[in-house]
Amino acid sequence: MEEVKITKEFISTLKKAIEDQNSKLTLELLEDLHPADIAEIFPILEIEDQPYLISLFDNEIAADVLLELEEDDRRKILQLLSPKEIADGFITEMDTDDAVDVIGELSRRKQSEIISQLEDKEHAQDIVELLRYAEDTAGGLMRKEYVVVNKNWNAIRAIRQMRRQATEMEQVYSIYVVDDNNVLLGILSLKKLLTISSNTRLEEVYNSKVHYVQLNDKDVEVANKIQKYDLMEIPVVDELKQLHGVITVDDILDVVRDEADENYQLA
């Protein structure tokens, strides 16, 4: 794919296409750009043109672009959209942690209006739960999309349930094993799952050695633990060790960068 150079001529052509509401040309100009590159263009455009532009993308790309925008730019766009447009066009496509990052910047009233428009009530309830936690805690960073199996299941049932759970997930890093009370017991190796007898119960094969954080642990503590143990993902539990969510290394990158910057400034 040939790299698109964002020159003055490119921006001029794009602005003219948007002004003329030439959706075909506008999308052709942007089709080879990454969402992060598209997000860099938004501040250059007139504020009233930004909702039109983002409305041209399919919901998945629109959600990715929105997440790449600076907070102030994102807030300006969201203020021009109705709660239903935000719910249908963006929040439905986002993982719960990303959805909370977006609507958490809005007023409580607009948050409620957006959530009430979501057709997926389980997704809505997960977002409501995450909004309760402070942004700088594990609860505020976690997402509700993860794969979990019960220790009493056999391999066949586990695989069937995992397929259902993983449908909406972009990446599966870990398989968590819980008991009937949703208490985290350990993790399960995918290789182990695929090589055991179909009737083998998971309690016989899971690994009880699992690193985890608690809901109110500070984001810096989470970042340090992920770095220390070289983890791609870490589960989040409450005081009873009941599983509530997971934090991936991607979710914690900003915290790691901020801590590195602070340490550099102190050096």
Disulfide bonds with the S-S distance in Angstrom:
none
